[in-house]
Amino acid sequence: MTEQTPARQASHANRATRAEIWRLIKPFWVSEEKWKAWALLLAILALNLGMVYINVRLNSWNRDMYNVLQSRDYPQFKSLLWQFSGLAFVFVAIAIYSVYLKQALQIRWRYWMSTRYLDRWLAHRAYYRIEQGQEGRLSDNPDQRIAEDLHALTSDTLSLVLGFISSSVTLFSFIHILWSVSGPLSFTALGQSWVIPGYMVWFVIAYAAIGSGVVWWIGRPLVGLSFNQERFEANFRFGLIRVREHAEAVALYRGEPQERAQLTARLDDIRENWWNIMRLTKKLNVAVNFYGQFAVIFPMLVSAPRYFSGAISLGVLMQISDAFGQVQDALSWFINAFTTLASWKASINRLAGFHADVERAAGMPRTLAVTQHGGSAVTLEGVQLSFPDGSLMLRRLDARVESGEHVLISGPSGCGKSTLIRAMADIWPYGEGRIALPQDAPAMFLPQRSYLPIGTLRAALSYPAAEGSFEDALITRYLGLCRLAHLASRLDVAANWSQALSPGEQQRLAFVRVFLNRPRLVFLDEASSAMDGETEEALYAALPRELPGVTVISIAHRETLARFHDVRWKFVPPAAGEGAGHRVEALPIAA
């Protein structure tokens, strides 16, 4: 989860084009899942058409029932009750399976899209590059995009498409009925006689058009407000999670007032935007409810003169009222779906921005090449590192690390030592030159703050290998070597180990991973900074003993570790007149 960069995100809130919408929706329907997906969709459409057909039958039944009631025909009344029972039973069965199949299609679509977006987000380390390139981002909180917006996209798209098709079929089915039963409207105006055939059809079209126009005019800002509401909610959750993740540091700093102030400010954003949504929704509900309530009595009002004149029966009056309601409801699809449309459009906009960020991160030009070769040495040729804004961080570095050699990187804080490690790990794209790693030498990179997945201790120790990849006896041995023997009895205990273990224990656990996975290249980025000096030296001494021939490149500030290395790469700040960027001096370390 990441903090917002609201300026460009807000401007992107209404900019997803039809091409972008199609790019988001299309892939699933032409994928390997297409046959099952289309079969489910056609089955749902068939069931929805069946529901429309039953509604047409019920419209005729409605006319007959009221005529029977008017004529007090009891035998026919009982017959119509049996007829209704059959229609109602079929309608209920169709409605149940329509929802069931829709949910089945929705979870298939969501699962397919989620796995593809996870693949894109994790491929080429796009997730890391998106976090590094804060400027120019169009989206925020990738976790929310994948978990929530893909769910909203699939759910809302199916609801809107199926609702639109069902409304269209209902419209064409009932507009014919309404035309035939409403008859002509005759009146005199401006000294002439006028006749409007099927006048109820024209009334309902005008009524729905005016209502839709009013709702659209009132509700236009809802898309942007929905977009911002999700953004503010995500910011608030992010702040809460940050307090949880850094609970000890906040407590030690007595930072509760500052955290409360920041969280309250984010909550204020939620409240202010929510009030804007409330005010707009109130206006929208006024229009929608007046529109809906007046539609109940409107067909009665305009048909009453023909009924009281004896031109139509009570049954036909009720049939007109029902047909008017069906046509009006079909024409009101936009009004009824407006809130869903606004939410759907906001999700589309966020996903379009996220998609653009992932594509940009994956397609970022690589002027700093990290390759593999058949030799045994790590080579750096013409390597220069830059900040994301293009300013120079490290000037040209040409170096070679032989197999089994141990290199200590030292220099002042913030000079680019960790960035050089990131470049060799192929996660820092800003720079130029070429870094070549041995092809047959698996590598492990240990950051200062180790990542511990939530789960069993065995899984945390095995990471990045799968749980169960190593024998318990081997795990126990290396726990003892890394002075974590007290954890040997807790291998099957599931916990949030990043909270349960101290920083020093977490770093020692990372060394257990190194010994278990047995890499040929080990990169240590202040990976022992939280350990006591004795333990730190013991683990550095154990590396060549447990992993003979291992190549080690490490960053450390304690001079006591120099004796475990062969060469020092010293970061030297630029002298006066040299311009920006540190340079590296390679110095041998005396035995």
C-alpha positions in Angstrom: 0.0 0.0 0.0 1.3 3.4 -0.9 0.7 7.1 -0.3 -1.2 9.1 -2.8 0.1 11.5 -5.4 -3.2 13.3 -5.9 -2.6 15.9 -8.5 -2.3 13.7 -11.5 -4.7 11.1 -10.1 -7.5 13.6 -9.7 -7.0 14.9 -13.2 -7.2 11.3 -14.4 -10.5 10.7 -12.6 -12.7 11.3 -15.6 -10.3 10.4 -18.5 -10.6 6.7 -19.1 -11.4 6.5 -22.8 -13.6 3.9 -24.5 -10.4 2.3 -25.9 -9.1 1.9 -22.3 -12.4 0.5 -21.1 -12.4 -2.0 -23.9 -8.7 -2.9 -23.1 -9.7 -3.7 -19.6 -12.8 -5.7 -20.4 -11.9 -7.5 -23.6 -9.0 -9.9 -22.6 -11.1 -12.3 -20.6 -13.6 -12.8 -23.3 -11.0 -13.8 -25.9 -8.8 -15.8 -23.5 -8.6 -19.6 -22.9 -11.7 -19.1 -20.7 -13.8 -17.7 -23.5 -15.9 -20.7 -24.3 -17.1 -21.2 -20.7 -17.5 -17.5 -20.2 -19.6 -17.0 -23.3 -21.7 -20.2 -22.5 -22.4 -18.8 -19.0 -23.3 -15.4 -20.4 -25.6 -16.8 -23.0 -27.3 -19.0 -20.4 -27.8 -15.9 -18.2 -29.2 -14.0 -21.1 -31.6 -16.8 -22.0 -32.8 -16.9 -18.4 -33.3 -13.1 -18.4 -35.3 -13.3 -21.6 -37.4 -16.0 -19.9 -38.1 -13.6 -17.1 -39.2 -10.9 -19.6 -41.5 -13.5 -21.3 -43.1 -14.3 -18.0 -43.6 -10.6 -17.2 -45.4 -10.3 -20.6 -47.6 -13.3 -19.6 -48.2 -11.7 -16.2 -49.3 -8.5 -18.0 -52.0 -10.4 -19.8 -52.9 -12.3 -16.6 -53.2 -8.9 -14.8 -55.8 -7.7 -17.4 -57.8 -11.0 -17.1 -57.7 -11.1 -13.3 -59.1 -7.5 -13.0 -61.8 -8.2 -15.6 -62.8 -11.4 -13.7 -62.9 -9.4 -10.4 -65.1 -6.8 -12.1 -67.5 -9.4 -13.5 -67.4 -11.5 -10.2 -66.6 -14.7 -12.2 -65.4 -17.1 -9.4 -64.6 -20.2 -11.6 -62.4 -18.1 -13.9 -60.9 -16.5 -10.8 -59.7 -20.0 -9.5 -58.4 -20.9 -12.9 -56.3 -17.7 -13.0 -54.9 -18.4 -9.6 -53.6 -21.8 -10.8 -52.2 -20.1 -13.8 -50.4 -17.5 -11.6 -49.0 -20.3 -9.4 -47.3 -21.9 -12.5 -45.9 -18.6 -13.8 -44.6 -17.6 -10.3 -42.9 -21.0 -9.8 -41.1 -20.7 -13.1 -40.2 -17.1 -12.5 -38.7 -17.9 -9.1 -36.7 -20.8 -10.5 -35.3 -18.7 -13.4 -34.5 -15.8 -11.0 -32.5 -18.1 -8.7 -30.4 -19.7 -11.4 -29.9 -16.4 -13.2 -28.2 -15.0 -10.0 -26.3 -18.2 -9.4 -24.9 -18.3 -13.0 -24.1 -14.6 -12.8 -22.1 -15.2 -9.6 -20.3 -18.1 -11.2 -19.3 -16.0 -14.2 -18.3 -13.1 -12.0 -15.9 -15.2 -9.9 -14.4 -16.7 -13.0 -13.8 -13.3 -14.5 -12.5 -11.8 -11.3 -10.1 -14.7 -10.7 -8.8 -14.6 -14.2 -8.2 -10.9 -14.2 -6.7 -10.9 -10.7 -4.1 -13.5 -11.6 -3.2 -11.6 -14.8 -2.8 -8.3 -12.9 -0.8 -10.0 -10.2 1.5 -11.4 -12.9 1.9 -8.0 -14.5 2.4 -6.3 -11.2 5.1 -8.8 -10.1 6.7 -9.3 -13.5 9.9 -7.3 -14.3 9.7 -6.0 -10.7 7.1 -3.5 -11.8 5.7 -3.3 -8.2 9.1 -2.0 -7.0 9.6 0.5 -9.9 6.1 1.9 -9.4 6.9 2.6 -5.7 10.2 4.2 -6.7 8.8 6.4 -9.4 6.3 8.3 -7.3 6.2 11.3 -9.7 3.9 10.9 -12.7 1.9 8.1 -11.2 -1.7 7.8 -12.2 -2.8 5.4 -9.5 -2.3 4.6 -5.9 -2.5 1.6 -3.6 -2.0 -1.3 -6.0 -3.3 -3.7 -3.4 -6.7 -1.9 -3.6 -6.7 -1.8 -7.4 -6.2 -5.6 -7.5 -8.4 -6.6 -4.6 -11.3 -4.1 -4.8 -11.4 -2.5 -8.2 -11.2 -5.7 -10.2 -14.0 -7.0 -8.0 -16.1 -3.9 -8.7 -15.2 -4.0 -12.4 -16.4 -7.5 -12.9 -19.5 -7.2 -10.7 -20.7 -3.9 -12.0 -19.9 -4.6 -15.7 -22.0 -7.8 -15.6 -24.8 -6.0 -13.7 -24.9 -3.1 -16.1 -24.6 -5.1 -19.3 -27.2 -7.7 -18.3 -29.5 -4.9 -16.9 -29.2 -2.9 -20.1 -30.0 -6.0 -22.3 -32.9 -7.0 -20.1 -34.3 -3.5 -20.1 -33.9 -3.3 -23.9 -35.8 -6.6 -24.4 -38.5 -5.5 -21.9 -38.8 -2.2 -23.7 -39.4 -3.8 -27.1 -41.7 -6.4 -25.6 -44.0 -4.0 -23.7 -43.9 -1.0 -26.0 -46.0 -3.0 -28.5 -48.5 -4.0 -25.8 -48.7 -0.4 -24.5 -49.2 0.9 -28.1 -52.0 -1.6 -28.8 -53.9 -1.2 -25.5 -53.6 2.6 -25.0 -55.4 3.4 -28.2 -55.5 6.8 -29.8 -55.9 10.1 -27.9 -58.3 12.6 -29.6 -58.5 16.2 -28.6 -59.2 19.7 -30.1 -56.6 22.4 -29.9 -56.0 25.6 -31.9 -59.3 25.1 -33.7 -58.3 21.7 -35.0 -58.9 18.1 -34.1 -55.9 16.0 -33.2 -55.4 12.3 -32.9 -52.3 10.8 -31.3 -52.1 7.0 -31.9 -50.6 5.0 -29.0 -50.4 8.2 -27.0 -49.2 6.4 -23.9 -46.0 5.3 -25.7 -45.2 8.9 -26.4 -46.0 10.0 -22.9 -43.7 7.4 -21.3 -40.8 8.2 -23.7 -41.1 11.9 -23.0 -41.4 11.2 -19.2 -38.3 8.9 -19.1 -36.3 11.3 -21.3 -36.9 14.3 -19.1 -36.2 12.2 -16.0 -33.0 10.8 -17.3 -31.8 14.2 -18.4 -32.5 15.7 -14.9 -30.7 12.8 -13.2 -27.7 13.1 -15.5 -27.5 16.8 -14.9 -27.7 16.5 -11.1 -25.4 13.5 -10.8 -22.5 14.3 -13.1 -20.1 15.1 -10.3 -20.7 11.8 -8.6 -17.9 10.0 -10.6 -15.2 12.3 -9.4 -16.5 12.2 -5.8 -16.6 8.4 -5.8 -13.0 8.4 -7.2 -11.9 10.7 -4.4 -13.7 8.8 -1.7 -11.8 5.6 -2.5 -8.6 7.6 -2.6 -9.2 9.2 0.8 -10.4 5.9 2.3 -7.2 4.3 1.1 -5.0 7.1 2.6 -6.7 6.6 5.9 -6.2 2.8 5.9 -2.6 3.4 4.9 -2.0 5.6 7.9 -3.6 3.1 10.2 -1.4 0.3 8.8 1.7 2.4 9.2 1.0 2.9 12.9 0.5 -0.9 13.3 3.7 -1.7 11.4 5.8 0.8 13.4 3.9 0.5 16.7 7.1 0.2 18.8 8.8 3.2 17.2 5.7 5.3 17.6 5.4 4.3 21.2 9.1 5.0 21.9 8.9 8.4 20.3 5.7 9.2 22.1 4.4 10.0 18.7 0.7 9.4 19.4 -0.4 13.1 19.2 1.3 13.5 15.8 -0.1 10.2 14.5 -3.6 11.2 15.7 -3.3 14.6 14.0 -2.3 13.0 10.7 -5.0 10.3 10.9 -7.6 12.9 11.9 -6.6 15.1 8.9 -7.1 12.1 6.6 -10.4 11.3 8.3 -11.4 15.0 7.7 -10.8 14.4 4.0 -13.2 11.4 4.1 -15.8 13.4 6.0 -15.7 16.5 3.8 -15.9 14.4 0.6 -18.7 12.3 2.1 -20.7 15.4 2.9 -20.3 16.4 -0.7 -21.6 12.9 -1.7 -24.4 13.2 0.7 -25.5 16.6 -0.6 -25.4 15.4 -4.2 -27.1 12.1 -3.3 -29.9 14.1 -1.6 -30.5 16.1 -4.7 -30.3 12.9 -6.8 -32.8 11.1 -4.5 -35.3 14.0 -4.7 -35.3 13.7 -8.5 -35.3 9.9 -8.6 -38.1 9.5 -6.0 -40.3 12.2 -7.5 -39.8 10.5 -10.8 -40.6 7.0 -9.5 -43.6 8.0 -7.4 -45.3 10.1 -10.0 -44.8 7.2 -12.5 -47.2 5.1 -10.3 -50.2 7.4 -10.7 -49.4 9.0 -14.1 -50.7 6.1 -16.3 -53.9 6.0 -14.3 -54.4 9.8 -14.7 -54.1 9.8 -18.5 -56.1 6.5 -18.9 -58.9 7.4 -16.5 -61.0 9.4 -19.0 -61.3 6.4 -21.3 -62.1 4.1 -18.4 -64.9 6.3 -17.0 -66.3 6.8 -20.5 -66.6 3.0 -20.9 -64.0 2.8 -23.7 -61.8 0.3 -21.7 -62.5 -2.2 -18.9 -60.9 -2.2 -15.5 -58.6 -5.1 -16.7 -57.4 -3.1 -19.7 -56.8 -0.1 -17.4 -54.6 -2.2 -15.1 -52.9 -3.7 -18.2 -52.1 -0.2 -19.4 -50.8 0.8 -16.0 -48.5 -2.3 -15.8 -47.3 -2.0 -19.4 -46.6 1.7 -18.8 -44.6 0.8 -15.6 -42.6 -1.9 -17.5 -41.7 0.5 -20.4 -41.0 3.4 -18.0 -38.7 1.1 -15.9 -36.9 -0.1 -19.0 -36.4 3.5 -20.3 -35.3 4.4 -16.8 -32.3 2.0 -16.9 -29.9 5.0 -16.9 -31.7 6.5 -13.8 -31.8 3.3 -11.9 -28.2 2.4 -12.7 -26.7 5.9 -12.3 -25.0 5.3 -8.9 -23.6 1.9 -10.2 -22.5 3.6 -13.3 -20.6 6.3 -11.3 -18.9 3.7 -9.1 -18.1 1.6 -12.2 -16.6 4.5 -14.0 -14.5 5.5 -11.0 -13.2 1.9 -10.8 -12.4 1.9 -14.6 -10.5 5.2 -14.2 -8.4 3.8 -11.3 -7.7 0.6 -13.1 -6.8 2.4 -16.3 -4.3 4.5 -14.3 -2.9 1.4 -12.6 -2.6 -0.4 -15.9 -0.7 2.6 -17.4 1.7 2.6 -14.4 2.4 -1.1 -14.7 3.0 -0.8 -18.4 5.3 2.2 -18.0 7.2 0.5 -15.2 7.6 -2.7 -17.2 8.6 -0.8 -20.4 11.0 1.5 -18.7 14.1 2.0 -21.0 17.1 0.1 -19.6 20.3 2.0 -20.1 21.8 0.0 -17.1 22.0 -3.6 -18.2 22.3 -6.5 -15.8 23.2 -9.7 -17.6 24.6 -13.1 -16.9 27.7 -14.7 -18.4 29.5 -18.0 -18.3 32.4 -16.8 -16.1 32.7 -16.9 -12.4 33.4 -13.2 -11.6 31.0 -10.3 -11.0 32.0 -7.5 -13.4 30.9 -3.8 -13.6 31.7 -1.9 -16.7 31.1 1.8 -17.0 28.4 1.7 -14.3 26.9 5.1 -13.4 23.9 5.5 -11.1 21.4 8.3 -11.1 18.5 9.5 -9.0 15.0 9.1 -10.6 15.2 12.8 -11.6 18.3 12.1 -13.6 20.9 13.8 -11.3 24.1 11.8 -10.9 24.6 9.7 -7.8 27.6 7.5 -8.7 30.2 8.3 -11.3 31.7 5.7 -13.6 32.7 2.5 -11.9 34.7 -0.3 -13.5 35.3 -3.3 -11.2 35.7 -7.0 -11.0 34.9 -9.3 -8.1 36.4 -12.8 -8.4 34.7 -16.0 -7.3 35.2 -16.4 -3.5 36.3 -12.8 -3.0 34.7 -10.7 -0.2 34.2 -7.0 -0.9 33.3 -4.4 1.8 31.5 -1.3 0.6 31.9 1.7 2.9 31.2 5.4 2.8 29.0 8.1 4.3 25.2 7.5 4.7 23.2 8.5 1.6 26.0 8.2 -0.8 24.5 5.4 -2.9 25.9 2.2 -1.3 22.6 0.5 -1.0 21.6 1.8 -4.5 24.7 0.0 -6.0 23.5 -3.3 -4.3 20.0 -2.6 -5.8 21.5 -2.1 -9.2 23.3 -5.4 -9.0 20.0 -7.0 -7.9 18.5 -5.5 -11.1 15.9 -3.5 -9.3 17.4 0.0 -9.8 16.8 1.1 -13.4 18.3 4.6 -13.2 21.8 4.7 -14.7 23.9 3.3 -17.4 26.6 0.7 -18.0 26.7 -3.0 -17.7 26.7 -5.4 -14.7 27.4 -9.1 -15.4 26.8 -11.9 -12.9 27.9 -15.5 -13.1 25.2 -17.6 -14.8 25.6 -20.6 -12.6 25.9 -18.8 -9.3 22.6 -18.3 -7.5 22.5 -15.1 -5.5 20.8 -13.9 -2.4 20.3 -10.3 -1.4 19.8 -9.4 2.3 18.5 -5.9 3.0 18.8 -4.2 6.4 15.2 -4.9 7.2 14.4 -8.5 6.4 11.0 -9.5 4.9 9.2 -12.1 7.0 6.0 -13.5 5.5 3.1 -14.0 7.8 2.7 -17.8 8.4 4.7 -20.5 10.2 8.2 -20.0 11.3 9.3 -22.8 9.0 7.9 -20.9 6.0 9.6 -17.7 7.1 12.9 -19.5 7.4 12.6 -21.3 4.0 11.6 -18.1 2.1 12.0 -17.6 -0.9 12.0 -21.4 -1.2 8.7 -23.1 -0.5 7.8 -24.3 3.0 9.0 -27.9 3.5 12.0 -27.5 1.2 14.5 -28.1 4.0 14.7 -30.9 6.7 14.0 -29.9 10.2 17.4 -31.2 11.4 19.1 -28.8 9.0 16.9 -25.9 10.0 17.6 -26.7 13.7 21.3 -26.8 13.1 21.4 -23.4 11.4 19.1 -21.9 14.0 21.7 -22.9 16.6 24.6 -21.5 14.4 22.8 -18.2 14.2 22.0 -18.1 17.9 18.3 -18.7 17.5 18.1 -22.1 19.1 15.2 -21.0 21.3 13.1 -20.8 18.1 13.6 -24.5 17.1 10.5 -25.6 19.0 8.3 -23.1 17.2 8.7 -24.1 13.6 5.0 -24.9 13.1 3.8 -21.8 15.0 2.1 -19.2 12.7 2.6 -15.6 13.6 3.4 -12.2 12.3 7.2 -12.8 12.8 8.2 -9.2 11.8 6.3 -8.2 15.0 7.2 -11.2 17.2 11.0 -11.0 16.6 13.4 -8.2 17.5 15.3 -6.5 14.6 18.4 -8.5 15.6 16.6 -11.8 15.6 15.1 -11.0 12.2 18.5 -10.3 10.8 19.9 -13.6 12.2 16.9 -15.4 10.7 17.9 -13.9 7.3 21.3 -15.5 7.7 19.6 -18.9 8.4 18.0 -18.5 5.0 21.4 -17.9 3.4 22.8 -21.1 4.9 19.7 -23.1 4.0 19.5 -21.9 0.4 23.3 -22.1 -0.2 23.8 -19.3 -2.8 27.1 -18.7 -4.5 26.7 -14.9 -4.4 25.7 -13.1 -1.2 24.9 -9.4 -1.1 24.5 -7.9 2.4 23.1 -4.4 2.7 23.8 -3.6 6.4 22.2 -7.0 7.1 23.8 -7.3 10.5 23.4 -3.7 11.8 21.0 -4.7 14.6 23.2 -7.5 15.9 25.7 -7.3 18.7 29.3 -7.2 17.6 30.1 -10.8 18.8 27.2 -12.4 16.9 27.8 -10.3 13.8 31.5 -11.4 13.6 30.5 -15.0 14.3 28.1 -15.0 11.3 30.5 -13.3 9.0 33.1 -15.9 9.9 30.6 -18.7 9.3 29.9 -17.6 5.7 33.0 -18.9 4.0 33.1 -21.9 6.4 29.5 -23.1 5.7 29.5 -21.9 2.0 33.0 -22.6 0.7 33.9 -20.4 -2.3 31.0 -18.0 -1.7 31.4 -14.5 -3.1 30.3 -11.8 -0.6 29.6 -8.1 -1.3 28.5 -6.3 1.8 27.8 -2.9 3.2 28.7 -2.3 6.8 29.7 0.6 9.0 31.6 -1.3 11.7 35.3 -1.4 11.0 35.6 -4.7 13.0 34.1 -6.4 9.9 36.9 -5.3 7.6 39.0 -8.4 8.5 36.4 -10.7 6.9 36.9 -9.0 3.5 39.6 -8.9 0.9 38.8 -5.5 -0.8 37.1 -2.3 0.2 35.1 -0.2 -2.2 35.2 3.2 -0.6 32.6 5.9 -1.7 34.4 9.2 -2.0 32.4 12.4 -2.2 33.2 14.7 -5.2 35.9 17.2 -4.7 35.4 20.9 -5.4 34.9 21.4 -9.1 34.3 17.7 -9.9 30.5 18.0 -10.2 27.9 15.8 -8.7 28.3 12.1 -8.0 30.5 10.0 -5.7 33.3 7.9 -7.0 34.5 4.5 -5.8 38.1 3.7 -4.8 39.0 0.0 -4.6 41.5 -0.5 -1.8 43.0 -3.9 -0.6 42.4 -4.8 3.0 45.5 -6.1 4.8 45.2 -9.5 6.3 
